[in-house]
Amino acid sequence: MCGIAGLVDSLGRPLPPEAMESLQAMTASMAHRGPDGCGHWRDGPAALGHRRLSIIDLSTGAQPMEDAHGRLAVTFNGEIYNYREIRAALEALGHAFRTCSDTEVILAGWLQWGPRCLERFEGMFAFALWDRRERTLFCARDRFGKKPFFYTLQNGLFAFASESSALRRVPGLRLDVEAATLARFLAYEYVPSPESIYRQVKKLPPSHWLELREGRVTLGRYWSLPAPEPARASEAELGRELERLMAQAVKRRMISDVPLGVFLSGGIDSSLVAALMAGQAPRIKTFSIGFREASYDESAYARSVARMWDTEHHEHILSAEDCAGLLPEIVTRFDEPMADPSIAPTYLLSKVTRQEVTVALGGDGADELFAGYEHFQGFQAARLYNALPRPVRRFVVDPACAALPASDGYVNLRLGAATFLHGARQAPWLRVQDWLTALHPELQRQLWRDPAPLGLDAPQLFASTRRTFDRSSASADLDRLFHAYCRQYLLDYILVKVDRCTMMHSLEARAPFLDRDVAEFACRLPTHMKLRGLSRKYLLKKALAHLLPEEIRTRNKRGFLIPVARWLRDKLKPLVEELLGEDHLRRQGLFDPKTVRGLVHEHDSGRRDRRKELWTLLVLQLWLAHNKPDVS
């Protein structure tokens, strides 16, 4: 896990001397991604930079790295878990190696197979490879986008980095923000790929490569999620195969020359990873966060798993209220705005974990691949709702939902019911995104001072969701939804949160559920093997139940519990008054103060829970105040 950056003159002209100063500034801005070393390399029109977090081959794996013949140079972020097998195959073909690193395997793999080397790599990665002979730059990103890659091409200069904020260190690059992009952020709570927060910057999509040749940028896909297939084995046989694949995925991710452990939340996914890891190594280290407030604390579940597998368990107990004070600092450190309040406990968990280990495995990806979210059940329930006669919906179901009690807690029945009904009335491609949306189009039309040019109708605002949904090779709407979750929500929300929070503490996070073999197995499963009635992650739970304590097997999914609704009324109230207050909004000129004041009043009075809307607005204002981009 590292930070990479680079500059290339797309027309092949030598870079000016000051380009190296810019490159050094770019890598310096990402020192948290690689505190163990820094390297820079230059050849005529190309310059590559690297910040190193040493994981494999601690003594000889420095980057940027050249091949033995001096034709290629690469800067690489991530891990190739099967690099030893690939190395053996390359040695059999006559390649010799000077190091024990996975980086050198990328160089030899490219020389042997060209872009098709990506088909062989199992791992998480983003890399850029300069070919001296061909005068081309080849870049690639892993299958799920675990590792970030931002790029821009302006005035003949191609620049890339692991964080978009590093690009701001290059003089002459224009990086401004469109109001339409901010509108999409307010809807999604993140900026959907391949767009970035900056108008001129793109994200390389997962499972894609990029080639810069003679001033032109070309993109290509090297892997796609497979579609569901009819079951070709019994349920018991599928269960045994899943356990084998998961054990293999965990073993692959235990390759390390530094200490490693497990994020253990006490949920099913991280508990399974811990169990499988404990079965392959003596006394593993597990890490969890607990809260003093009983209503938010789930540390007892993590302790139960730790006892079952006799792990060296590390538990950090804090007050949920303490997280509120950290949120502004963390939000401003993100290179793009993200409105997930659980970044605070994720940040803290990463901090305490880094004190003991350099690598941590986790359960990310299981919910998307094996149907772990309640939204999938909601999608099915919406079909039943829409099948009811209209009078029953209008005069029975809708009034009953409106009469449910409201709450500031994790579960707000009235808000949940209202959210369900709003989404249930949408087209299948939009339904779940509607449930996830912070500020819907109808509210944004009131919010923006000049909404006309922003494209606030649903097809435009959520065009990314429609494209992702339609690109699925599956035929059933529910299977298309699974695909969209993997290619949008997992990519731009879950993985970005984990990458940024862990990297702030120079900690590498690995996700066994995102192993290619596991993912392809999960995607090919028929729907009833993942979602059966009210049972989510059906096969995963049934096949691996013997690895879990009873209380873990039967509990419902819950994320980090954060009392945002209450914080907005007390702990964060000064920030709300400052950044969402009338004076600031009038000076800024983006949003209608009266509409924002109405949202705040509704929330403060308890008339309506506006936690999602207000928190997302507050995150945006924090990020804008810290980064001060031009907005047009």
C-alpha positions as CSV (number, residue, x, y, z in Angstrom):
1,M,0.0,0.0,0.0
2,C,1.6,3.2,-1.2
3,G,1.1,6.5,-2.9
4,I,1.9,7.0,-6.6
5,A,2.2,10.1,-8.8
6,G,3.5,11.0,-12.2
7,L,3.8,13.6,-15.0
8,V,4.1,12.8,-18.7
9,D,4.3,15.2,-21.6
10,S,1.8,13.6,-23.9
11,L,3.5,14.9,-27.1
12,G,6.9,13.3,-26.1
13,R,8.7,16.6,-25.3
14,P,11.2,16.6,-22.4
15,L,9.7,17.8,-19.2
16,P,11.0,21.1,-17.9
17,P,13.4,21.0,-14.9
18,E,10.7,22.4,-12.5
19,A,8.6,19.3,-13.2
20,M,10.6,17.3,-10.6
21,E,9.8,20.0,-8.0
22,S,6.1,19.5,-8.8
23,L,6.4,15.7,-8.6
24,Q,8.2,16.0,-5.2
25,A,5.4,18.2,-3.9
26,M,2.8,15.7,-5.1
27,T,4.5,12.7,-3.3
28,A,5.1,14.9,-0.2
29,S,1.4,15.6,0.0
30,M,0.8,11.8,0.3
31,A,3.5,11.0,2.9
32,H,0.8,9.3,5.0
33,R,0.4,6.7,2.3
34,G,4.0,5.8,2.4
35,P,6.1,6.8,5.4
36,D,8.9,4.2,4.8
37,G,10.4,5.7,1.7
38,C,10.2,8.1,-1.2
39,G,11.5,7.8,-4.7
40,H,11.4,9.8,-8.0
41,W,12.5,8.8,-11.5
42,R,12.7,10.7,-14.7
43,D,13.3,9.9,-18.4
44,G,12.7,12.7,-21.0
45,P,8.9,13.2,-21.2
46,A,8.1,11.1,-18.2
47,A,8.6,11.4,-14.4
48,L,7.3,8.9,-11.8
49,G,7.0,9.3,-8.1
50,H,6.4,6.9,-5.2
51,R,5.7,6.9,-1.4
52,R,6.4,3.5,0.1
53,L,4.7,1.6,2.9
54,S,6.9,-1.4,3.1
55,I,5.0,-4.7,3.2
56,I,6.8,-7.2,1.0
57,D,10.6,-7.3,0.3
58,L,11.5,-4.7,2.8
59,S,15.1,-4.3,1.7
60,T,15.0,-4.4,-2.2
61,G,11.5,-3.3,-3.2
62,A,12.1,0.4,-3.5
63,Q,10.2,2.3,-6.3
64,P,9.9,3.6,-9.0
65,M,11.5,0.4,-10.3
66,E,13.1,-0.3,-13.6
67,D,13.4,-3.7,-15.4
68,A,16.9,-5.2,-15.8
69,H,17.2,-3.9,-19.4
70,G,16.1,-0.4,-18.6
71,R,13.2,-0.4,-21.0
72,L,10.4,-0.1,-18.4
73,A,9.8,1.9,-15.2
74,V,6.8,1.4,-12.9
75,T,5.3,3.1,-9.9
76,F,2.9,0.7,-8.1
77,N,0.4,1.0,-5.2
78,G,-1.0,-2.2,-3.7
79,E,-0.3,-5.9,-3.6
80,I,-0.2,-8.7,-6.1
81,Y,-1.2,-11.7,-3.8
82,N,-0.3,-14.4,-6.3
83,Y,3.0,-12.9,-7.4
84,R,5.0,-15.9,-6.4
85,E,3.0,-18.2,-8.7
86,I,3.3,-15.7,-11.5
87,R,7.0,-15.3,-10.9
88,A,7.6,-19.0,-11.1
89,A,5.7,-19.1,-14.5
90,L,7.9,-16.2,-15.7
91,E,11.1,-17.8,-14.6
92,A,10.1,-20.9,-16.5
93,L,9.9,-18.7,-19.6
94,G,13.4,-17.4,-19.0
95,H,12.9,-14.2,-16.9
96,A,15.4,-13.5,-14.2
97,F,14.6,-11.5,-11.0
98,R,16.8,-9.2,-8.9
99,T,14.4,-8.7,-6.0
100,C,11.7,-10.7,-4.1
101,S,9.0,-8.1,-4.7
102,D,5.7,-8.2,-6.5
103,T,6.6,-4.9,-8.2
104,E,9.3,-6.7,-10.3
105,V,6.7,-9.3,-11.3
106,I,4.6,-6.5,-12.9
107,L,7.5,-5.4,-15.0
108,A,8.3,-8.9,-16.2
109,G,4.6,-9.7,-16.7
110,W,4.2,-6.7,-18.9
111,L,7.3,-7.6,-21.0
112,Q,5.9,-11.2,-21.4
113,W,2.2,-10.7,-21.9
114,G,1.6,-7.0,-22.4
115,P,-1.9,-5.8,-21.2
116,R,-3.0,-9.4,-20.8
117,C,-0.8,-9.6,-17.7
118,L,-3.7,-8.0,-15.8
119,E,-5.8,-11.1,-16.3
120,R,-3.2,-13.0,-14.2
121,F,-2.9,-10.6,-11.4
122,E,-4.9,-11.4,-8.2
123,G,-4.7,-8.4,-5.9
124,M,-5.5,-4.8,-5.3
125,F,-3.4,-2.4,-7.3
126,A,-3.1,0.9,-9.2
127,F,0.1,1.3,-11.2
128,A,1.6,3.4,-14.0
129,L,4.3,1.9,-16.3
130,W,6.5,3.9,-18.7
131,D,7.8,2.2,-21.8
132,R,10.9,3.9,-23.0
133,R,11.0,2.2,-26.3
134,E,7.4,2.7,-27.3
135,R,7.2,6.1,-25.5
136,T,3.9,5.2,-24.0
137,L,2.4,5.2,-20.5
138,F,0.3,2.2,-19.4
139,C,-1.8,2.5,-16.3
140,A,-4.2,0.0,-14.6
141,R,-6.5,-0.4,-11.7
142,D,-7.7,-3.5,-9.9
143,R,-11.0,-5.3,-10.5
144,F,-13.0,-3.6,-7.7
145,G,-11.1,-0.3,-7.5
146,K,-9.6,-0.9,-4.0
147,K,-6.7,1.3,-5.0
148,P,-7.4,4.9,-6.3
149,F,-6.2,6.4,-9.5
150,F,-6.9,10.0,-10.5
151,Y,-5.7,11.6,-13.8
152,T,-6.0,14.7,-15.9
153,L,-4.7,15.7,-19.3
154,Q,-4.3,19.5,-19.8
155,N,-2.2,21.5,-22.2
156,G,-0.3,18.4,-23.3
157,L,0.6,17.4,-19.7
158,F,-0.8,14.1,-18.3
159,A,-0.7,14.0,-14.5
160,F,-1.9,11.2,-12.2
161,A,-1.9,10.5,-8.5
162,S,-3.4,8.3,-5.8
163,E,-5.2,11.3,-4.4
164,S,-6.8,14.1,-6.4
165,S,-5.5,16.6,-3.9
166,A,-1.9,15.8,-5.0
167,L,-2.8,17.2,-8.5
168,R,-3.2,20.6,-6.9
169,R,0.5,20.7,-6.3
170,V,1.2,21.0,-10.1
171,P,1.4,24.6,-11.3
172,G,-0.6,25.3,-14.4
173,L,-3.2,22.7,-13.9
174,R,-6.7,24.0,-13.6
175,L,-8.8,22.3,-11.0
176,D,-12.2,23.8,-10.4
177,V,-15.6,22.5,-9.4
178,E,-18.9,22.5,-11.2
179,A,-22.1,23.1,-9.3
180,A,-23.6,20.2,-11.1
181,T,-21.0,17.9,-9.6
182,L,-21.9,19.3,-6.1
183,A,-25.5,18.5,-6.8
184,R,-24.6,14.9,-7.6
185,F,-22.6,14.8,-4.4
186,L,-25.6,16.1,-2.4
187,A,-27.6,13.3,-3.9
188,Y,-25.1,10.4,-3.6
189,E,-23.1,11.5,-0.5
190,Y,-20.0,10.9,-2.7
191,V,-18.9,11.7,-6.2
192,P,-19.7,8.7,-8.5
193,S,-17.0,7.4,-10.8
194,P,-15.5,8.1,-13.3
195,E,-16.2,11.7,-12.3
196,S,-14.2,13.3,-9.6
197,I,-15.0,16.4,-7.5
198,Y,-12.8,18.4,-10.0
199,R,-14.2,19.2,-13.5
200,Q,-10.8,18.4,-15.2
201,V,-10.0,15.2,-13.3
202,K,-11.2,11.6,-13.9
203,K,-11.0,8.4,-11.9
204,L,-9.7,5.4,-13.8
205,P,-12.6,2.9,-13.6
206,P,-12.0,-0.5,-11.8
207,S,-11.1,-3.4,-14.1
208,H,-9.7,-1.0,-16.7
209,W,-6.4,0.0,-18.2
210,L,-5.4,3.3,-19.6
211,E,-2.8,3.9,-22.4
212,L,-1.3,7.3,-23.2
213,R,0.2,7.2,-26.7
214,E,1.0,10.1,-29.0
215,G,-1.1,12.5,-27.1
216,R,-4.3,10.3,-27.0
217,V,-5.8,8.6,-24.0
218,T,-7.4,5.2,-24.6
219,L,-9.2,3.1,-22.0
220,G,-10.0,-0.6,-22.0
221,R,-11.7,-3.1,-19.8
222,Y,-10.0,-6.4,-18.8
223,W,-12.6,-8.0,-16.5
224,S,-16.3,-8.0,-15.9
225,L,-18.6,-9.3,-13.2
226,P,-20.2,-12.5,-14.4
227,A,-23.9,-13.0,-14.5
228,P,-25.9,-15.5,-12.4
229,E,-26.2,-19.0,-13.7
230,P,-28.4,-22.0,-12.8
231,A,-26.9,-23.9,-9.9
232,R,-24.8,-26.8,-11.2
233,A,-24.2,-28.4,-7.8
234,S,-26.1,-29.1,-4.7
235,E,-26.4,-26.6,-1.9
236,A,-24.0,-28.6,0.3
237,E,-21.5,-28.8,-2.5
238,L,-21.7,-25.0,-3.2
239,G,-21.3,-24.4,0.5
240,R,-18.1,-26.5,0.7
241,E,-16.7,-24.7,-2.4
242,L,-17.4,-21.3,-0.9
243,E,-15.6,-22.2,2.3
244,R,-12.6,-23.5,0.3
245,L,-12.5,-20.3,-1.8
246,M,-12.8,-18.1,1.3
247,A,-10.0,-19.9,3.1
248,Q,-7.8,-19.6,-0.1
249,A,-8.6,-15.8,-0.3
250,V,-7.7,-15.3,3.3
251,K,-4.5,-17.3,2.9
252,R,-3.5,-15.2,-0.1
253,R,-4.0,-12.0,1.9
254,M,-1.8,-13.2,4.8
255,I,1.4,-12.9,2.6
256,S,3.4,-10.1,4.4
257,D,6.8,-9.4,5.7
258,V,5.3,-7.2,8.4
259,P,2.7,-7.9,11.2
260,L,-0.9,-8.3,10.3
261,G,-4.3,-8.6,12.0
262,V,-8.0,-8.4,11.5
263,F,-10.7,-5.6,11.9
264,L,-13.2,-7.4,14.0
265,S,-16.6,-5.6,14.3
266,G,-18.5,-8.6,15.6
267,G,-20.6,-8.7,12.4
268,I,-20.8,-11.9,10.3
269,D,-18.3,-10.8,7.6
270,S,-15.3,-9.7,9.7
271,S,-16.0,-12.6,12.1
272,L,-15.7,-15.1,9.3
273,V,-12.4,-13.5,8.1
274,A,-11.1,-13.7,11.6
275,A,-12.1,-17.4,12.0
276,L,-10.6,-18.4,8.7
277,M,-7.4,-16.5,9.5
278,A,-7.2,-18.1,13.0
279,G,-7.4,-21.5,11.3
280,Q,-4.3,-20.8,9.3
281,A,-2.0,-19.0,11.8
282,P,-1.1,-19.2,15.5
283,R,-2.9,-16.6,17.8
284,I,-3.9,-13.9,15.4
285,K,-4.5,-10.3,16.4
286,T,-8.0,-8.8,16.3
287,F,-9.0,-5.2,16.7
288,S,-12.3,-3.6,17.5
289,I,-13.9,-0.3,18.7
290,G,-16.4,-0.1,21.5
291,F,-18.5,2.7,23.0
292,R,-19.2,3.6,26.6
293,E,-22.9,4.2,25.6
294,A,-24.6,0.9,25.8
295,S,-27.0,1.7,22.9
296,Y,-24.1,2.2,20.5
297,D,-21.8,-0.5,21.8
298,E,-21.4,-3.8,20.0
299,S,-18.0,-4.8,21.3
300,A,-19.4,-7.8,23.2
301,Y,-20.0,-9.5,19.8
302,A,-16.4,-9.0,18.8
303,R,-15.2,-10.4,22.2
304,S,-17.3,-13.5,21.7
305,V,-15.5,-14.2,18.4
306,A,-12.1,-13.5,19.9
307,R,-12.8,-16.0,22.7
308,M,-14.0,-18.7,20.3
309,W,-10.8,-18.5,18.3
310,D,-8.4,-17.4,21.2
311,T,-7.2,-14.3,19.4
312,E,-5.0,-11.6,20.9
313,H,-7.8,-9.1,21.1
314,H,-7.3,-5.4,21.2
315,E,-10.3,-3.3,22.1
316,H,-10.5,0.5,22.3
317,I,-13.4,1.9,24.2
318,L,-14.4,5.5,23.7
319,S,-17.4,7.7,23.9
320,A,-19.6,8.1,20.9
321,E,-19.7,11.8,21.7
322,D,-16.0,12.0,21.2
323,C,-16.4,11.1,17.5
324,A,-18.3,14.3,16.9
325,G,-15.2,16.4,17.6
326,L,-13.2,14.3,15.1
327,L,-15.5,14.5,12.2
328,P,-14.6,18.0,10.9
329,E,-10.9,17.2,10.9
330,I,-11.4,13.9,9.1
331,V,-13.8,15.3,6.5
332,T,-11.3,18.1,5.6
333,R,-8.5,15.5,5.2
334,F,-10.4,13.6,2.5
335,D,-9.3,14.5,-1.0
336,E,-13.0,14.4,-2.0
337,P,-16.0,15.1,0.2
338,M,-17.8,12.0,1.6
339,A,-20.8,12.1,3.9
340,D,-20.5,8.8,5.8
341,P,-20.5,9.6,9.5
342,S,-18.9,6.2,10.2
343,I,-15.6,7.6,8.9
344,A,-15.0,8.6,12.6
345,P,-14.9,5.2,14.1
346,T,-13.2,3.7,11.0
347,Y,-10.5,6.4,11.4
348,L,-10.1,5.6,15.1
349,L,-10.1,1.8,14.5
350,S,-7.4,2.3,11.9
351,K,-5.4,4.4,14.4
352,V,-5.4,1.9,17.2
353,T,-4.8,-1.0,14.8
354,R,-1.7,0.7,13.3
355,Q,-0.1,0.8,16.7
356,E,0.3,-3.0,16.6
357,V,0.3,-4.1,12.9
358,T,0.8,-2.7,9.4
359,V,-1.8,-4.8,7.6
360,A,-5.4,-5.5,8.6
361,L,-7.9,-7.8,6.9
362,G,-11.6,-7.0,6.9
363,G,-15.0,-8.0,5.7
364,D,-15.6,-5.4,3.0
365,G,-17.5,-6.7,-0.1
366,A,-19.6,-9.4,1.5
367,D,-22.8,-7.4,1.7
368,E,-22.6,-6.4,-1.9
369,L,-21.6,-9.8,-3.3
370,F,-23.9,-12.0,-1.1
371,A,-26.9,-9.7,-0.6
372,G,-26.4,-8.5,2.9
373,Y,-28.3,-5.2,2.8
374,E,-31.8,-4.7,3.9
375,H,-32.3,-2.7,0.7
376,F,-32.4,-5.9,-1.3
377,Q,-35.3,-7.2,0.8
378,G,-36.9,-3.7,0.4
379,F,-36.6,-4.0,-3.4
380,Q,-38.7,-7.2,-3.2
381,A,-41.1,-5.6,-0.8
382,A,-41.6,-2.7,-3.2
383,R,-42.9,-5.1,-5.8
384,L,-45.5,-6.3,-3.4
385,Y,-46.4,-2.7,-2.4
386,N,-46.9,-1.7,-6.1
387,A,-49.0,-4.8,-6.7
388,L,-51.6,-3.6,-4.1
389,P,-54.7,-1.8,-5.3
390,R,-54.1,1.9,-5.4
391,P,-56.8,2.6,-2.7
392,V,-55.2,0.2,-0.3
393,R,-51.9,1.9,-0.8
394,R,-53.3,5.4,-0.5
395,F,-55.8,5.0,2.4
396,V,-54.3,2.1,4.4
397,V,-50.6,1.5,3.9
398,D,-49.4,5.1,3.5
399,P,-51.3,6.5,6.5
400,A,-50.2,3.6,8.7
401,C,-46.5,4.4,7.8
402,A,-47.0,8.1,8.5
403,A,-48.3,7.2,12.0
404,L,-45.2,5.3,13.0
405,P,-43.1,6.8,15.9
406,A,-40.0,8.9,15.1
407,S,-36.7,8.7,16.9
408,D,-33.2,10.2,17.0
409,G,-31.7,6.7,17.4
410,Y,-30.2,4.4,14.9
411,V,-33.7,3.1,14.0
412,N,-36.3,5.7,13.1
413,L,-39.4,3.8,12.0
414,R,-41.2,6.8,10.6
415,L,-38.2,8.0,8.6
416,G,-37.6,4.4,7.4
417,A,-41.2,4.0,6.3
418,A,-41.3,7.3,4.5
419,T,-38.0,6.5,2.7
420,F,-39.3,3.1,1.7
421,L,-42.5,4.6,0.2
422,H,-40.6,7.3,-1.7
423,G,-38.3,4.7,-3.3
424,A,-41.0,2.1,-3.9
425,R,-42.7,4.5,-6.3
426,Q,-39.5,4.8,-8.5
427,A,-38.4,2.8,-11.5
428,P,-36.4,-0.4,-10.7
429,W,-33.1,1.1,-11.7
430,L,-33.6,4.1,-9.4
431,R,-35.4,2.5,-6.5
432,V,-32.5,1.6,-4.1
433,Q,-30.5,4.7,-5.0
434,D,-33.6,6.7,-4.1
435,W,-33.5,5.1,-0.6
436,L,-29.8,5.9,-0.3
437,T,-30.1,9.5,-1.6
438,A,-29.4,12.4,0.8
439,L,-31.0,15.3,-1.1
440,H,-33.6,14.3,-3.6
441,P,-34.2,16.3,-6.9
442,E,-37.3,18.0,-5.6
443,L,-35.5,19.3,-2.5
444,Q,-32.5,20.4,-4.5
445,R,-34.7,22.5,-6.8
446,Q,-35.6,24.5,-3.7
447,L,-32.1,24.4,-2.3
448,W,-30.0,25.9,-5.1
449,R,-30.2,29.6,-5.8
450,D,-29.9,28.9,-9.5
451,P,-31.1,25.3,-10.1
452,A,-31.9,25.7,-13.8
453,P,-28.5,24.6,-15.4
454,L,-27.8,21.8,-12.9
455,G,-29.8,19.0,-14.5
456,L,-31.8,18.1,-11.4
457,D,-34.3,15.8,-13.0
458,A,-33.7,12.2,-11.8
459,P,-32.5,10.8,-15.2
460,Q,-29.7,13.4,-15.3
461,L,-28.9,13.6,-11.6
462,F,-28.7,9.8,-11.4
463,A,-27.3,9.0,-14.8
464,S,-24.4,7.1,-13.3
465,T,-26.8,4.7,-11.5
466,R,-28.8,4.1,-14.7
467,R,-25.6,3.4,-16.7
468,T,-24.3,1.0,-14.1
469,F,-27.6,-0.8,-13.7
470,D,-28.0,-1.2,-17.5
471,R,-24.4,-2.4,-18.0
472,S,-25.1,-5.5,-16.0
473,S,-25.1,-8.7,-18.0
474,A,-27.8,-10.1,-15.8
475,S,-31.4,-10.2,-17.0
476,A,-33.4,-9.9,-13.7
477,D,-33.7,-6.5,-12.1
478,L,-32.6,-7.8,-8.7
479,D,-29.4,-9.2,-10.2
480,R,-28.8,-5.9,-12.0
481,L,-29.1,-4.3,-8.6
482,F,-26.4,-6.5,-7.1
483,H,-24.2,-5.5,-10.0
484,A,-24.9,-1.8,-9.4
485,Y,-24.1,-2.1,-5.7
486,C,-20.7,-3.6,-6.5
487,R,-19.9,-1.1,-9.2
488,Q,-21.1,2.0,-7.5
489,Y,-21.8,1.9,-3.8
490,L,-19.0,-0.5,-2.9
491,L,-16.5,1.3,-5.2
492,D,-17.2,5.0,-4.4
493,Y,-18.5,4.7,-0.8
494,I,-17.3,1.7,1.1
495,L,-13.8,1.2,-0.4
496,V,-13.0,5.0,-0.5
497,K,-13.9,5.3,3.2
498,V,-11.7,2.4,4.1
499,D,-8.8,3.4,1.9
500,R,-8.7,7.0,3.1
501,C,-9.2,6.2,6.8
502,T,-6.5,3.4,6.8
503,M,-4.1,5.4,4.7
504,M,-4.3,8.4,7.0
505,H,-2.5,6.1,9.5
506,S,-0.3,4.3,7.0
507,L,-2.2,1.0,7.5
508,E,-2.9,-1.4,4.7
509,A,-6.4,-2.9,4.5
510,R,-7.1,-6.1,2.6
511,A,-10.5,-7.6,1.7
512,P,-10.7,-11.4,1.2
513,F,-14.3,-11.2,0.0
514,L,-13.1,-9.2,-3.1
515,D,-10.8,-12.0,-4.2
516,R,-11.5,-12.7,-7.9
517,D,-12.4,-16.4,-7.3
518,V,-14.8,-15.6,-4.4
519,A,-16.4,-12.7,-6.4
520,E,-16.9,-14.7,-9.5
521,F,-18.4,-17.6,-7.5
522,A,-20.8,-15.2,-5.7
523,C,-21.9,-13.4,-8.9
524,R,-22.7,-16.7,-10.6
525,L,-24.9,-17.9,-7.7
526,P,-28.6,-17.9,-8.5
527,T,-30.4,-15.2,-6.5
528,H,-32.1,-17.7,-4.1
529,M,-28.7,-18.8,-2.9
530,K,-28.0,-15.2,-1.7
531,L,-31.5,-13.8,-0.8
532,R,-34.1,-16.3,0.4
533,G,-37.2,-14.9,1.9
534,L,-36.1,-12.8,4.9
535,S,-32.7,-14.4,5.0
536,R,-29.9,-12.3,3.5
537,K,-26.5,-13.9,2.7
538,Y,-28.2,-17.2,2.8
539,L,-25.4,-19.5,1.5
540,L,-22.6,-17.6,3.2
541,K,-24.3,-17.9,6.6
542,K,-25.3,-21.6,6.1
543,A,-22.0,-22.8,4.7
544,L,-19.8,-21.1,7.3
545,A,-22.1,-21.1,10.3
546,H,-19.8,-23.6,12.1
547,L,-17.1,-20.9,12.3
548,L,-19.2,-18.5,14.3
549,P,-20.7,-18.3,17.8
550,E,-24.5,-18.6,17.9
551,E,-25.1,-15.0,18.8
552,I,-23.2,-13.9,15.7
553,R,-25.0,-16.3,13.3
554,T,-28.4,-14.9,14.3
555,R,-27.8,-11.2,14.6
556,N,-28.9,-8.6,12.1
557,K,-26.4,-6.4,10.2
558,R,-25.6,-3.1,11.8
559,G,-22.8,-0.6,10.8
560,F,-21.0,1.7,13.2
561,L,-23.8,3.4,15.2
562,I,-23.3,7.1,15.1
563,P,-25.8,9.5,16.7
564,V,-25.7,12.1,14.0
565,A,-29.3,13.3,14.4
566,R,-28.6,14.3,18.0
567,W,-25.1,15.7,17.2
568,L,-26.6,18.2,14.7
569,R,-28.7,19.6,17.6
570,D,-25.9,19.8,20.2
571,K,-22.2,18.8,19.6
572,L,-22.2,20.0,16.0
573,K,-24.6,22.9,16.4
574,P,-21.9,25.6,16.4
575,L,-20.7,24.3,13.0
576,V,-24.2,24.1,11.7
577,E,-24.8,27.7,12.7
578,E,-21.5,28.8,11.1
579,L,-21.5,27.0,7.8
580,L,-25.2,26.6,7.2
581,G,-26.1,30.0,8.6
582,E,-27.6,32.8,6.6
583,D,-24.5,35.0,6.5
584,H,-22.2,32.3,5.2
585,L,-24.7,31.1,2.6
586,R,-25.3,34.6,1.3
587,R,-21.6,35.2,0.9
588,Q,-21.1,31.9,-0.8
589,G,-24.0,32.4,-3.2
590,L,-24.8,28.7,-3.9
591,F,-27.8,27.8,-1.7
592,D,-31.0,29.5,-0.7
593,P,-30.6,30.5,3.0
594,K,-34.4,30.2,3.6
595,T,-34.5,26.6,2.4
596,V,-31.5,25.6,4.5
597,R,-33.0,27.5,7.6
598,G,-36.2,25.5,7.1
599,L,-34.3,22.2,7.1
600,V,-32.5,23.1,10.3
601,H,-35.7,24.2,12.0
602,E,-37.5,21.0,11.0
603,H,-34.7,19.0,12.5
604,D,-34.2,21.0,15.7
605,S,-38.0,21.0,16.4
606,G,-38.3,17.3,15.9
607,R,-40.9,17.8,13.2
608,R,-38.8,15.9,10.7
609,D,-35.6,13.9,10.8
610,R,-33.2,15.8,8.5
611,R,-30.0,14.1,9.6
612,K,-29.0,12.9,6.1
613,E,-29.7,16.2,4.4
614,L,-28.0,18.4,7.0
615,W,-25.0,16.2,7.5
616,T,-24.4,15.9,3.8
617,L,-24.7,19.7,3.4
618,L,-22.4,20.3,6.4
619,V,-19.7,17.9,5.0
620,L,-19.8,19.7,1.7
621,Q,-19.4,23.1,3.4
622,L,-16.5,21.8,5.5
623,W,-14.7,20.5,2.4
624,L,-15.3,23.6,0.4
625,A,-14.1,25.9,3.3
626,H,-10.9,23.8,3.6
627,N,-10.1,23.4,-0.1
628,K,-11.5,26.7,-1.5
629,P,-11.9,25.6,-5.1
630,D,-13.5,27.9,-7.8
631,V,-17.1,26.8,-8.2
632,S,-19.0,27.5,-11.5
